Amino acid sequence: MKRTFRLLLSLAIAVFLATCIPQFKGHTQAPDSSVKVLLNQVGYYPQWLKVAFISSPLKGTPIQLINLDNQQVVELDLSEPVQSERLSGDVLQPVDFSHIQQPGKYIVRAGSAESAPFSISDNAYQTTLISLLRSYYLQRCGVILDDPITGLYHAPCHLHDHNLAHADTLHQVNDKINATGGWHDAGDYGKYVATTATTVARILSLYEQHPSLFWDGQLTIPESGNGIPDVLDEMKFGLDWMLRMQRSDGAVYRKLSGSEWPIGMAPDEDAQTRYIYGISTPETGKLAGAMAMAARVFESFDVNLADQYQASADLAWQYLEGQPTMQVDWYEGDDSGSGKYLASDIDREESLKTDLDDRFWAAVELYISTGNKKYQQYLETHLLEITYTLFEWKDLSPLALVDYRLQKRQPSSSELNAIIDQKLLTKADEILTRVENNGYRLANHRFIWGSNKLAAEEGITLAYAYQISQEQRYQYAALDQLHFLLGRNPFNQTFVTGVGANPVRHVNHLFARAKGLLIPGLVVGGPNSDAQDNIAPKGLGILSYLDDEKSYATNEYAIDYNASLIGLIGLLISGNA
């Protein structure tokens, strides 16, 4: 019966997603001062807190909740005080309707202003989660894309991804290395170990904790029906590409891209020579961690594949043991047609000055997979050097801490767990303070490139804090981050294409722009005060955003952005957050 339900659910979702491909045109927008009803446009589980914001409220305006299924009207209480939101200047009236738990389709009305329709349901997030996960299939490189759900198509692309940019200790520049496959990283067609490993890690960690969220046939991809959950088939596509980026001595190349940005081209039209760029100990650590995770996840489905992933992780660690300091092969001009993914004028975090976070994460995942005590010893030696930050390609150590703390595969140290709890809860309390002092209850205060990813990771940190403490204040604040990303924000917009009544529509994505279509399920970067594209407004913090195809600094998609929102949704709907 469950399998039949899942099949019917997948078919219903397929029909929904097929309607999410509108014609694609340029567009700009900014928040206005009229009355707006802001809420999560996807919806709420019945037991969740449900708080809408009335932006620019008019005194005395009646607030009503309308059930669209039966037209029943409920008058809503306005006992909560009006708030002035410091970062945006918006005046917000919170409206709590948490007592409404009847499943159905609803809107909130404030005078003549109406919210987007939303659901209250135990299945409110199935369609959204599937759309987010399917984005990886739509980003596949080196294969034909002929998607029966969205209708998106391109011929096999980038079939000659085998050229080295520079000679190294094992290869001459004219040697050929097969590095086909993998995912296009973002709106462009580059492929990066940093973001691929980060993406795989976030999603496999969610799978390990909550495997019931995923099943075979869920995503309607070519591998559906093979007895393996579709999400693992998709992660395999990224993992197998990373295997090709590893040298025979264990070292890992950083990225693969062309030397020019292929503006206006579909993937199969990008015929420029593409290059594999330099080895790197940070990327070697990232691969080691991702492969170690994959080895234990896949062992119940394909022992030979799991052994291959484990051997790759072991070889990468062996290379790192022989390279005790950070090493990165980088040359001027390497980034002319791709992202740098190293310390730069844009990415200035302290963690980029060292590869400790990469090695630390690799050691933890290797310990969980193998039980080898040398890896736990590495954790014990370096734990006090690790600050709990946010999980991203710039710092993978937070996932190391959480995965060690929550794993049950190997013996764990109660002393180490106590230290991890203290680090995590200290970070969560810091985040919670920001939530409580923000009118939109947004935790993120760094409006930089990829701020929406940071918002999702702040939410994940809060969800983990709830998981280990069972203090509901963390759960409520984690939900607030989801609500911001899905419509309860100054733009009354979801930051995901094809999701909600008012989604982002004009994503910076080369394939979408070349074909005049919108690809569903893509999370965009979000507000960025620096707005390096000179399209979105600069210096406005939370308001430095524009839904415009040219705004690559605020409106581009990336695979790791999606992974963070998938992680947040997965934790919140799993029953443990």
C-alpha positions in Angstrom: 0.0 0.0 0.0 2.8 2.4 0.9 4.5 1.7 -2.5 1.2 2.4 -4.3 0.8 5.7 -2.4 4.3 6.7 -3.2 3.7 5.9 -6.9 0.5 8.0 -7.0 2.3 10.8 -5.1 5.1 10.8 -7.6 2.7 11.0 -10.5 0.8 13.9 -8.9 4.0 15.7 -8.3 5.1 15.1 -11.9 1.9 16.8 -13.1 2.6 19.7 -10.8 6.2 20.2 -11.8 5.2 20.0 -15.5 3.3 23.2 -15.0 6.3 25.1 -13.6 8.0 26.1 -16.9 6.7 29.5 -17.8 8.2 31.7 -20.6 11.3 33.5 -19.3 11.7 37.3 -19.6 13.8 39.9 -17.9 12.2 41.5 -14.8 13.2 43.7 -11.9 11.3 44.4 -8.7 11.7 45.9 -5.2 9.6 45.8 -2.1 6.8 48.4 -1.9 5.1 50.1 1.0 1.6 48.8 0.4 -0.1 46.4 2.8 1.2 42.9 2.3 0.5 39.6 4.0 3.7 37.7 4.3 3.9 34.0 5.2 5.3 30.7 4.1 3.8 30.1 0.7 4.3 26.4 0.8 2.6 25.7 4.1 2.8 24.3 7.5 2.5 20.9 9.3 -0.6 21.0 11.5 1.4 21.1 14.8 3.8 23.8 13.7 3.7 27.4 14.9 2.1 29.5 12.2 2.8 33.3 12.3 2.1 35.6 9.3 3.4 39.2 9.2 1.3 42.1 7.9 3.7 44.5 6.4 2.7 48.2 6.6 -0.5 47.3 8.6 -3.4 49.7 8.8 -4.9 50.3 12.2 -8.3 48.6 12.7 -8.0 46.4 9.6 -9.7 43.0 10.3 -7.5 40.0 9.8 -9.1 36.8 8.6 -8.1 33.2 7.8 -10.1 31.8 4.9 -10.3 28.0 4.2 -10.3 27.8 0.5 -11.8 24.3 0.5 -15.0 25.3 2.3 -14.8 29.2 2.5 -15.0 29.1 6.3 -13.7 32.4 7.8 -11.9 32.7 11.1 -11.2 36.1 12.6 -7.6 36.2 13.8 -6.3 37.8 17.0 -4.0 40.8 16.9 -2.7 40.6 20.4 1.0 40.7 19.4 2.5 44.2 19.2 3.5 45.9 15.9 7.2 45.7 15.3 9.6 47.9 13.4 12.1 45.8 11.5 15.5 47.4 12.0 17.3 46.1 8.9 14.6 46.9 6.3 12.6 49.6 8.0 9.5 47.6 7.5 6.6 47.8 10.0 5.3 44.3 10.8 2.2 43.1 12.6 2.6 39.4 13.7 -0.5 37.3 13.3 -0.5 34.0 15.1 -2.8 31.3 13.7 -1.1 28.2 15.2 -4.4 27.0 16.7 -5.6 26.3 13.2 -4.6 22.6 12.5 -7.3 21.4 10.2 -5.7 20.2 6.9 -6.6 22.3 3.9 -5.8 25.2 1.6 -5.9 28.6 3.1 -5.2 32.3 2.7 -4.9 35.1 5.2 -6.7 38.4 4.4 -5.9 41.8 5.8 -8.6 44.2 4.5 -8.2 44.0 0.8 -4.7 42.5 0.9 -4.5 38.7 0.6 -1.6 36.3 1.2 -0.5 33.7 -1.2 -2.4 30.5 -0.8 -0.8 27.9 1.4 -1.4 24.4 2.8 -1.8 23.0 6.3 -0.9 19.3 5.8 1.3 16.4 6.9 2.4 16.3 3.2 2.9 20.0 2.7 6.5 19.6 1.7 6.6 16.5 -0.5 6.3 18.4 -3.8 8.8 21.0 -2.8 11.4 18.5 -1.5 11.1 16.5 -4.7 11.5 19.6 -6.9 14.6 20.6 -5.0 16.1 17.1 -5.3 15.2 16.8 -9.0 17.3 19.9 -9.7 20.4 17.8 -9.6 19.2 15.6 -12.4 18.5 18.7 -14.5 22.2 19.8 -13.8 23.8 16.6 -15.0 26.8 17.0 -17.3 28.0 14.7 -20.0 24.7 13.0 -20.7 21.6 13.7 -22.7 18.9 15.6 -20.7 15.4 14.6 -21.9 13.2 15.1 -18.9 9.6 13.8 -19.2 8.4 16.0 -16.3 9.7 19.5 -17.2 10.2 18.9 -20.9 13.8 20.2 -20.6 16.2 18.9 -23.2 19.7 19.2 -24.3 22.0 16.8 -26.2 25.0 15.2 -24.4 27.3 18.1 -23.3 31.0 18.5 -22.5 32.1 15.1 -23.7 35.8 16.1 -23.9 36.3 17.1 -20.3 39.8 15.6 -20.1 42.4 18.4 -20.6 44.9 19.4 -17.9 45.4 23.1 -17.5 49.0 22.6 -16.2 51.5 19.9 -15.9 52.0 18.4 -12.4 54.2 15.8 -10.7 52.3 12.9 -12.3 51.0 14.3 -15.6 52.2 16.3 -18.6 49.9 19.0 -19.8 49.0 17.0 -22.9 47.9 13.9 -20.8 44.2 13.1 -21.0 42.2 12.5 -17.8 38.6 11.4 -18.1 36.6 13.9 -16.0 33.3 13.7 -17.7 30.0 13.6 -15.7 29.1 15.3 -12.5 26.8 18.3 -12.1 27.0 21.8 -13.5 27.7 23.7 -10.4 25.4 26.7 -10.7 24.1 29.0 -13.4 27.3 28.3 -15.3 28.8 25.0 -16.5 31.8 24.6 -14.3 32.3 21.6 -12.0 33.9 22.0 -8.6 35.0 19.4 -6.1 34.3 21.9 -3.3 30.6 22.4 -3.9 30.0 18.8 -5.1 31.5 17.4 -1.9 29.6 19.9 0.2 26.3 19.0 -1.6 26.8 15.2 -1.3 27.8 15.6 2.4 24.7 17.6 3.4 22.3 15.3 1.5 23.9 12.0 2.6 24.0 13.2 6.2 20.2 13.8 6.0 19.8 10.4 4.3 21.7 8.6 7.1 19.6 10.3 9.8 16.2 10.0 8.1 16.2 7.4 5.3 12.4 7.2 5.3 12.3 10.6 3.6 13.7 8.9 0.4 12.6 6.0 -1.8 13.2 4.4 -5.2 10.9 6.0 -7.9 10.6 9.3 -5.9 12.3 11.6 -8.4 11.4 10.0 -11.8 15.0 9.9 -13.1 16.5 7.4 -15.5 17.7 5.1 -12.6 14.2 5.0 -10.9 13.1 1.4 -10.4 16.6 -0.1 -9.7 15.9 -0.8 -6.1 18.0 2.0 -4.8 16.5 5.3 -3.4 16.6 7.8 -6.2 18.5 10.3 -4.1 21.4 7.9 -3.8 21.4 7.3 -7.5 21.7 11.1 -8.0 24.4 11.5 -5.3 26.3 8.7 -7.1 26.4 10.9 -10.2 28.4 13.5 -8.3 30.5 11.0 -6.4 31.6 9.2 -9.5 32.7 12.4 -11.1 34.8 13.2 -8.0 36.5 9.8 -8.3 37.7 10.9 -11.8 39.2 14.0 -10.3 41.5 12.0 -8.0 45.0 11.2 -9.0 46.6 7.8 -8.5 48.5 9.1 -5.5 45.2 10.2 -3.8 45.5 13.9 -4.5 42.4 15.6 -5.9 42.1 18.3 -8.6 40.0 21.4 -7.7 37.7 22.0 -10.6 37.0 21.7 -14.3 35.8 24.5 -16.5 36.3 26.5 -19.7 38.5 29.6 -19.8 35.6 31.7 -20.9 32.0 32.1 -19.6 29.7 30.5 -22.2 27.1 33.3 -22.1 24.0 32.6 -24.2 24.7 29.0 -24.8 22.9 25.8 -23.7 25.3 23.2 -22.2 25.6 21.2 -25.5 26.4 24.4 -27.4 29.4 25.1 -25.2 32.2 23.7 -27.4 35.2 25.5 -25.9 38.1 23.5 -24.6 37.6 22.9 -20.9 40.4 22.3 -18.4 41.1 20.4 -15.2 42.8 22.7 -12.6 45.4 22.1 -10.0 45.5 19.6 -7.1 44.6 20.9 -3.6 44.8 19.5 -0.1 41.4 21.2 0.9 39.7 19.4 -2.0 41.5 16.2 -1.2 40.1 16.4 2.4 36.6 17.2 1.0 36.7 14.1 -1.3 38.0 11.9 1.6 35.0 12.9 3.8 32.4 12.5 1.0 33.7 9.1 -0.1 33.9 7.8 3.5 30.2 8.8 4.0 29.3 7.2 0.6 31.1 4.0 1.5 28.9 3.3 4.5 25.6 4.6 2.9 26.1 2.4 -0.2 27.3 -0.7 1.5 23.7 -2.1 1.9 23.0 -1.6 -1.9 26.3 -2.3 -3.7 29.3 -3.7 -1.8 31.7 -3.3 -4.7 30.8 0.4 -5.1 31.1 1.0 -1.4 34.5 -0.6 -1.4 35.5 1.7 -4.3 34.4 4.7 -2.4 36.2 3.6 0.8 39.4 2.9 -1.2 39.2 6.4 -2.6 38.8 7.9 0.9 41.7 5.9 2.3 44.0 7.0 -0.6 43.0 10.6 -0.1 43.8 10.4 3.6 47.1 8.7 2.8 48.0 11.7 0.5 47.1 14.2 3.3 49.3 12.4 5.8 52.2 13.0 3.4 51.3 16.7 3.0 51.0 18.1 6.6 50.4 21.7 5.4 47.9 23.2 3.0 48.9 23.0 -0.6 47.0 24.5 -3.5 48.1 24.5 -7.2 46.9 27.8 -8.5 48.1 30.0 -11.4 47.1 33.4 -12.5 44.4 33.1 -15.1 42.9 29.9 -13.7 39.7 31.6 -12.9 39.0 33.5 -16.2 35.9 31.4 -16.9 35.0 29.9 -13.5 34.7 30.6 -9.8 37.9 30.6 -7.7 36.6 28.7 -4.6 39.6 29.8 -2.7 40.3 32.8 -0.4 39.6 36.0 -2.4 38.4 39.5 -2.2 34.8 38.1 -2.0 35.5 35.0 0.2 37.6 36.2 3.2 36.7 33.7 5.9 39.5 32.7 8.2 38.8 29.0 7.5 40.1 29.5 3.9 43.6 30.1 5.3 43.9 26.5 6.4 42.7 23.0 5.4 42.1 21.9 9.0 38.4 21.9 8.6 38.6 19.6 5.6 41.0 17.2 7.3 38.9 17.3 10.5 35.7 16.4 8.6 37.5 13.7 6.6 38.9 12.1 9.8 35.4 12.0 11.5 33.7 10.4 8.5 36.6 7.9 8.1 36.2 7.0 11.8 32.5 6.5 11.5 33.0 4.3 8.4 36.0 2.3 9.5 36.3 2.5 13.3 40.0 3.0 13.0 41.1 4.7 16.2 43.7 6.9 14.5 40.9 9.0 13.1 39.2 9.5 16.5 42.7 10.4 17.7 42.8 13.2 15.1 39.4 14.5 16.3 40.6 14.4 20.0 43.8 16.3 19.0 42.1 19.0 17.1 38.7 19.4 18.6 39.5 22.4 20.7 40.8 24.2 17.6 37.5 23.9 15.9 34.9 26.7 16.3 31.3 25.8 15.5 30.5 28.0 12.5 28.2 27.2 9.6 28.6 24.3 7.2 29.6 25.4 3.7 32.4 24.7 1.2 34.5 27.2 3.2 34.2 25.2 6.4 33.0 21.6 6.7 33.9 21.1 10.4 30.3 21.7 11.7 29.1 18.6 9.9 32.0 16.7 11.4 30.9 17.7 14.9 27.2 16.8 14.3 27.9 13.6 12.4 30.2 12.3 15.2 27.7 13.4 17.9 24.7 11.7 16.3 26.3 8.5 14.9 25.7 5.2 16.5 27.9 3.0 14.2 31.1 3.3 16.3 31.9 3.8 19.9 31.9 7.5 20.8 33.5 9.4 23.7 31.1 11.0 26.2 33.7 13.6 26.9 34.0 14.5 23.2 30.2 14.5 22.9 29.9 16.9 25.8 32.4 19.3 24.2 30.5 19.1 20.9 27.2 19.8 22.7 28.7 22.9 24.3 30.0 24.2 21.0 26.7 23.6 19.2 24.5 25.0 21.9 26.7 28.1 22.3 26.4 28.7 18.5 22.6 28.0 18.6 22.2 30.5 21.4 24.1 33.2 19.5 21.8 32.5 16.5 18.7 32.6 18.6 19.6 36.0 19.9 19.8 37.3 16.4 16.4 35.7 15.6 14.7 37.4 18.5 16.2 40.8 17.6 15.1 40.7 14.0 11.6 41.7 12.9 11.5 38.9 10.2 13.0 36.5 12.7 15.9 36.0 10.4 19.1 34.6 11.9 21.5 35.5 9.1 23.1 38.9 9.5 25.8 38.5 6.8 24.2 39.7 3.5 26.9 38.3 1.2 27.1 36.0 -1.8 24.8 33.1 -1.0 23.1 34.6 2.0 20.1 32.3 1.5 22.4 29.3 2.0 23.6 30.8 5.2 20.0 31.3 6.4 19.2 27.7 5.7 22.4 26.5 7.5 21.5 28.8 10.5 18.2 26.9 10.6 19.9 23.5 10.4 22.1 24.5 13.3 19.0 25.4 15.3 17.4 22.1 14.3 20.4 20.2 15.5 20.3 22.1 18.8 16.7 21.1 19.3 17.6 17.5 18.4 20.1 17.2 21.2 18.4 19.5 23.8 14.7 19.1 23.0 14.2 22.8 23.8 11.4 24.0 21.6 12.8 27.6 21.3 15.4 26.1 18.9 12.8 24.3 16.8 10.6 27.5 16.5 13.6 29.6 15.4 14.6 26.9 12.9 11.1 27.1 11.4 11.5 30.9 11.2 14.4 30.5 8.8 12.3 28.2 6.5 9.5 30.7 6.5 11.8 33.5 5.5 13.1 31.5 2.5 9.7 30.5 1.4 7.9 33.9 1.4 7.9 35.6 4.8 10.4 38.2 3.7 10.4 41.8 2.4 9.8 40.6 -1.2 6.8 38.4 -0.5 8.5 35.9 -2.6 9.9 32.4 -2.3 13.6 32.1 -3.2 12.9 28.9 -5.1 11.9 28.7 -8.7 8.5 27.1 -9.3 7.7 26.9 -5.6 4.8 29.0 -4.0 2.4 31.4 -5.7 5.1 34.1 -6.0 8.4 32.4 -6.6 11.7 33.8 -7.9 11.2 33.8 -11.7 14.3 35.3 -13.4 17.1 33.2 -12.1 20.6 33.8 -13.4 21.2 30.5 -15.2 22.9 30.1 -18.6 20.7 27.2 -19.8 17.5 28.9 -18.7 18.5 32.1 -20.4 19.6 30.4 -23.6 16.3 28.6 -24.0 13.9 31.2 -22.5 12.6 28.8 -19.8 12.5 28.7 -16.1 14.0 25.6 -14.5 12.0 24.5 -11.3 13.4 23.8 -7.9 16.4 26.2 -7.9 17.4 28.1 -4.8 18.9 31.5 -5.5 21.6 33.3 -3.6 19.6 36.0 -2.0 20.3 39.5 -0.6 23.9 40.6 -1.1 25.0 44.0 0.1 28.0 44.1 -2.2 25.9 43.2 -5.3 29.0 42.7 -7.4 26.9 42.5 -10.5 26.0 46.2 -10.2 22.4 45.2 -11.0 20.9 44.7 -7.5 20.9 47.7 -5.1 24.1 47.8 -3.0 24.5 48.5 0.7 20.9 47.8 1.7 21.5 44.6 3.6 18.3 42.5 3.6 17.0 44.6 0.7 20.0 44.2 -1.6 18.3 41.7 -3.9 16.7 41.8 -7.3 14.8 39.0 -9.2 16.7 39.7 -12.4 18.4 37.3 -14.7 21.5 39.6 -14.9 21.9 39.7 -11.1 24.4 36.9 -10.7 25.4 38.2 -7.2 21.9 37.8 -5.8 19.8 35.6 -8.2 22.1 32.8 -9.3 21.4 29.1 -8.3 24.1 26.8 -7.0 24.0 23.1 -6.1 25.1 23.6 -2.5 22.3 26.2 -1.9 19.8 23.6 -2.8 21.5 21.1 -0.5 21.1 23.4 2.5 17.4 24.0 2.0 16.9 20.2 1.4 18.7 19.6 4.7 16.6 22.2 6.6 13.3 20.9 5.2 14.3 17.3 5.8 15.1 17.9 9.5 12.0 19.9 10.1 9.6 17.4 8.6 11.3 14.3 10.0 9.7 14.7 13.4 13.1 15.4 15.1 13.0 19.1 14.7 
